[in-house]
Amino acid sequence: MNLIVLEKPDDRWDEFVLLHSDLIFHTSLWWKVLKKGYGCPMRYIVCEDQGDWLSVLPGMMVGNRFFRIFYSLIPYGGFIGPREHIPEFLTLLGNWAKKEKIHRIQIVDLAIKNRKDLPDFNCVESFRHVLDLKGKSPDQLWKGYKDSLKRNIKSALRSDLRFERIRSKEEVDQFYHLYLESMKRNKALAKYPVQLFYMIYDLLVPEYADIFFTKFHNRKVAGMVVIYSEDTAHYFHGGSATQYLHLRPNDLLFHQAIQIAIDRGKSYFDFLGSDKKFLSLIRFKDKWGTRREKLLNFHQDFGFFRSVLFRWALRLAQTSLGSALHRRFRSKHQRR
């Protein structure tokens, strides 16, 4: 067994993915979105034996010269192919990381539910919320809502909130403003650059993605990005204006987006992962009748002191002070 490291996926990659995964995030199309959206190097790693591909791992190179991370992947990456090859793959992957002076391997793999499956990795556990849409009509979906959620949606409609799809690329900037406002309100790091959303609009909308808004008196007050895999609609990210939250724009936004997922023939609506400390976000996702699934984020570090400093910097970034410093840096950088 040995590794092949590709800087971009080729036709053979997509053929292999088609056999083993239904996630758009594993395909070369998503590579184009991330490559142009982040501008960072990408690495698509193949474990092969005498020319036969056994398992593959998509990823991106993030960080800097001081602390380089191979990250598989936003929002989901992980091993694609038969699971029995993972132990040998991990040994080869670790050797490659050391040779390339990579300081951390980080993997988010939907299929891995047991910490012991990656024994040399540390693990952070979060929740993923999934709504089952199989065999449901919009009317059946509505009947399954809690009474409080039905009241919120009806109240949103009575307040003259309106739902619409994005109509031009210029509206991506309006979505991004809502996204930044939400991150500031929640004291969270705004980790997605606006260029990423431009690429989603250019490369995925309308066949593989939608960008939706709720409007109040012709002003956009909430927005969301939904990305479509074969069977699943994934809520990728969203944002909202603080002063209009009392009108329940997000409840209307998600209700309509879920109905469109049904119209598209999707079997699931994926609310993506949530850190366990964000209790209000978890409660929001719970109220739609979703099921909670375990989502494991694995990482393995190479180099003790760099790892300690990186964890310290990451904890700082997740504080309100770190978020404020990041916003100030981004604002100065954009003005230049």
Residue, then its C-alpha position, 0 to 999 in steps of 0.5 A: m500500500n502507498l499514498i498518492v497525493l493529488e493537488k486536485p481531484d480528477d475524473r477517476w476521483d469522481e468515479f470513485v466517490l460516486l461508488h462510495s458517497d452521495l455527498i457533494f462535499h466529496t466531489s471535484l465540484w466542491w473542490k472548485v468551490l473551496k479552492k476559489g473560495y478560500g484560495c488555499p492549497m487542496r490535497y486529495i489523498v488516495c490510498e492505493d495498492q498496485g494501482d487499485w484505489l482502496s480509500v480516499l481522503p479529501g482535504m484542504m491545507v489551512g494555517n500558516r508556516f508556524f502551524r499547518i493543518f490538513y483539514s478534511l473537510i468543510p463541512y464534512g470530509g473523512f474517509i471514502g471507501p471501504r472502512e477496513h483500509i482505514p488503519e493502514f491509511l492512517t499510518l501512511l497519512g501520519n508519515w506523509a504529514k511528518k514529511e510535509k511538516i504538517h502540524r495537525i491532521q483534522i478529520v470530520d467523518l460522518a460515518i465514524k461514530n466511535r472515538k476508538d475508530l481513530p485511536d491515536f486522535n483526540c476527539v471533540e464531540s458535537f451534535r448533528h441534527v437531521l430531519d427525516l423527509k422521506g414520504k412526507s408532503p408539505d402538509q404532513l410536515w406542517k402537521g408534525y410541527k409543535d404548536s409553538l412553531k406553527r404559531n411563530i410561522k403564522s406570526a411571521l406571515r402576518s407581520d408581512l415577512r416574505f420569502e424569496r430566492i436570491r436573484s443576482k450575485e450582488e445580493v451575496d454581499q447582503f447575505y454576507h452582511l447578515y452573516l457577519e451580524s449574526m456572528k458578532r451577535n453570537k460572539a463567534l468567529a466569522k470563519y467563512p470569507v465572502q469569496l466562498f459564498y460568491m463561489i457557491y453562487d457562481l458554481l452551485v446555484p441553482e442546481y446544487a444550492d439555493i440562497f434564500f432570504t426573508k424580507f420585511h418591507n423590502r429589506k432583507v432581514a435573514g438569509m440562508v445557504v442550502i446545498y444539495s447532495e443526492d438525498t440531502a439538503h444541507y443548511f450550510h450557513g445563515g445570518s439575520a438582522t438582530q432588530y427583526l428577530h422578534l418577527r421570527p424570520n428564521d422560522l419562516l426561512f427554515h420552514q420554506a427551505i424544508q418545503i423546497a427540499i421536499d419538492r426537490g425530492k430530498s429524503y433529509f434536511d441536515f442542520l449540520g453540526s452544533d457545538k454542545k455549548f451553543l444551547s440556544l442553537i441546539r434548541f432551535k434545531d431540536k424544535w423542528g422534530t429532528r433527530r440528534e446524531k453524534l458528530l465527531n471532530f478528530h485531530q492529531d497533532f505533531g509537535f508538542f509546543r506548537s500544539v499547545l500554542f495553537r490550542w491557546a490561540l484557538r481558545l482566545a479566538q473563540t472568546s468575545l475578545g478574540s472575535a472582536l480582534h478578528r473583526r478589526f483585523r478583517s476590517k483593516h485588511q478589507r480597507r487596504 
